[in-house]
Amino acid sequence: MEAKLRKLILTGTILYTILVLYFLFFAFNRVDHASDIYGYVFMLVPETVPLQFPQLTFSWIYDFGNVAAFIPFGILIPLLYCVRFGKFISLFVLSILVLETLQSLTHLGSFDVDDVISNTLGAVIGFIAYRVGFSSNISYKKLIVSALSIVVLLIGVMMISETINYAIEKREGPIQALTDVKEITGTTPMTENLPSFTIKSKRIKPKMNMYSSEGNRSKKYIYILGNKKDVMFYSYYGIPDNVDFKGEVTIIADGNLIAQYNEKYNKEAEALNIPFDKINEITIIVSGNAKLWDVGFSEMKHWWVN
């Protein structure tokens, strides 16, 4: 390689490295948001796939940038220095690990193993493109093939990512009646011969269960779900017509008030969908003429979990 061309490539590499470092440490108002109140953040377990099929979202653009921004290093470094793939990728991964660690230690970001994987994939794609079009006897034809190899490899990463994501993605299971799990107060809702009633002239026919109070006395129902994760709570709330329009339903999860509905909330039958990251105990308190019916929950599970 001519000295003048090598100097030009070296200058471009340095400038590009400075640009990447700027985005890693200073872009997106990182300095303004830098804080040590959360401590050092190290995410060591992969949580997402590197790059899925294109979507018009900032998240996808960010993921794409995490891969594409490091492709040039896979081309530029081998052009400047004669280096084998094993040595190149080892030094690259080490460099990324150092940068990710510095991000966390300076509170200008976090150490994220997902970023390490994405950045490394970009460098690998770049190195393959270098071997295709830049390693010897550079020609326009080889450069075109090199560019096409980058596109093909990016599409390949997307296809593999989509396959992995489909395999590991959690899916919502069937809705299970809350009355199917352990109840610890001895207070049980109606589960058989459920009566119909009307709310705002709309006829309601519960299918699974119905929770109500006894006159002026409130009733409490407590269930143990057993530390279930990724749970969606379903139910319907309302106060029937032709009765004193007064009543309340309170939902408490693991000692925390989650929701409270009364006559001031809504005069029509209302569907309630409440997500929980994790839940062990759920308490339902019903008073007045309020009713809660078809109370159940579903779990998000991987396909291989029964």
Long-range contacts (C-beta under 8 A, 24 or more apart in sequence): 1-79, 6-80, 9-76, 9-79, 9-80, 10-80, 12-76, 13-73, 13-76, 13-77, 13-80, 16-72, 16-76, 20-69, 20-70, 21-99, 23-69, 24-99, 24-103, 24-109, 25-102, 25-103, 25-106, 25-108, 25-109, 26-108, 30-108, 30-109, 31-108, 34-106, 34-107, 34-108, 35-107, 36-107, 40-104, 40-105, 40-107, 40-111, 41-104, 41-110, 41-111, 42-104, 42-110, 42-111, 43-110, 43-111, 43-112, 43-113, 43-114, 44-111, 44-113, 45-113, 46-113, 46-114, 46-117, 47-114, 48-114, 49-161, 49-162, 49-164, 49-165, 50-114, 50-117, 50-118, 50-121, 50-157, 50-161, 51-118, 51-121, 51-154, 51-157, 51-158, 51-161, 52-158, 52-161, 52-162, 52-165, 53-158, 53-162, 54-158, 63-118, 66-115, 66-118, 66-119, 66-122, 67-118, 67-119, 67-121, 67-122, 67-125, 67-154, 67-157, 68-122, 68-154, 69-119, 69-122, 70-118, 70-119, 70-120, 70-122, 70-123, 70-126, 71-122, 71-123, 71-125, 71-126, 71-129, 71-150, 72-126, 73-122, 73-123, 73-126, 74-122, 74-123, 74-124, 74-125, 74-126, 74-127, 74-128, 74-129, 74-130, 75-126, 75-127, 75-129, 75-130, 75-134, 76-126, 78-127, 78-130, 78-134, 78-135, 79-130, 79-134, 85-127, 88-123, 88-127, 89-120, 89-123, 89-124, 89-127, 92-119, 92-120, 92-123, 93-120, 96-120, 121-157, 125-150, 125-153, 125-154, 125-157, 126-150, 128-153, 129-153, 167-303, 168-302, 169-302, 170-230, 170-300, 170-301, 170-302, 171-300, 171-301, 171-302, 171-303, 172-232, 172-298, 172-299, 172-300, 173-298, 173-299, 173-300, 173-301, 174-298, 175-234, 175-296, 175-297, 175-298, 176-296, 176-297, 176-298, 177-208, 177-209, 177-295, 177-296, 178-209, 178-223, 178-282, 178-295, 178-296, 178-297, 179-208, 179-209, 179-295, 181-223, 181-224, 181-225, 181-226, 182-223, 182-224, 183-221, 183-222, 183-223, 184-222, 184-223, 184-224, 185-220, 185-221, 185-222, 187-219, 187-220, 187-221, 188-221, 189-221, 189-295, 194-293, 197-240, 197-241, 197-291, 198-240, 198-241, 198-242, 199-238, 199-239, 199-240, 199-241, 199-267, 199-268, 199-269, 200-241, 200-267, 200-268, 200-269, 201-241, 202-268, 202-269, 204-236, 204-238, 204-240, 204-269, 204-293, 206-236, 206-293, 206-294, 207-294, 208-293, 208-294, 208-295, 208-296, 209-293, 209-294, 209-295, 210-291, 210-292, 210-293, 211-249, 211-284, 211-286, 211-291, 211-292, 211-293, 211-295, 212-286, 212-289, 212-290, 212-291, 212-292, 213-247, 213-286, 213-287, 213-288, 213-289, 213-290, 216-288, 217-287, 218-285, 218-286, 218-287, 218-288, 219-285, 219-286, 219-287, 220-283, 220-284, 220-285, 221-283, 221-284, 221-285, 221-286, 222-281, 222-282, 222-283, 222-284, 223-281, 223-282, 223-283, 223-284, 224-280, 224-281, 225-279, 225-280, 225-281, 225-282, 225-297, 226-280, 227-278, 227-279, 227-280, 228-276, 228-278, 228-279, 228-280, 228-297, 228-299, 229-277, 229-278, 229-299, 229-300, 230-276, 230-277, 230-278, 230-299, 230-300, 230-301, 231-275, 231-276, 231-278, 231-279, 231-297, 231-298, 231-299, 231-300, 232-273, 232-274, 232-275, 232-276, 232-297, 232-298, 232-299, 232-300, 233-272, 233-273, 233-274, 233-275, 233-276, 233-282, 233-295, 233-296, 233-297, 234-271, 234-272, 234-273, 234-294, 234-295, 234-296, 234-297, 234-298, 235-271, 235-272, 235-292, 235-293, 235-294, 235-295, 235-296, 236-269, 236-270, 236-271, 236-272, 236-292, 236-293, 236-294, 237-261, 237-265, 237-266, 237-269, 237-270, 237-272, 237-290, 237-291, 237-292, 238-266, 238-268, 238-269, 238-270, 238-290, 238-291, 239-263, 239-267, 239-288, 239-289, 239-290, 239-291, 240-289, 240-291, 243-289, 244-288, 244-289, 245-289, 246-288, 246-289, 247-286, 247-287, 247-288, 247-289, 247-290, 247-291, 248-285, 248-286, 248-287, 248-288, 248-290, 249-284, 249-285, 249-286, 249-287, 249-290, 249-292, 250-283, 250-284, 250-285, 251-282, 251-283, 251-284, 252-282, 252-283, 252-284, 252-285, 253-279, 253-281, 253-282, 253-283, 254-279, 254-280, 254-281, 254-282, 255-281, 261-290, 262-288, 262-290, 263-288, 263-290
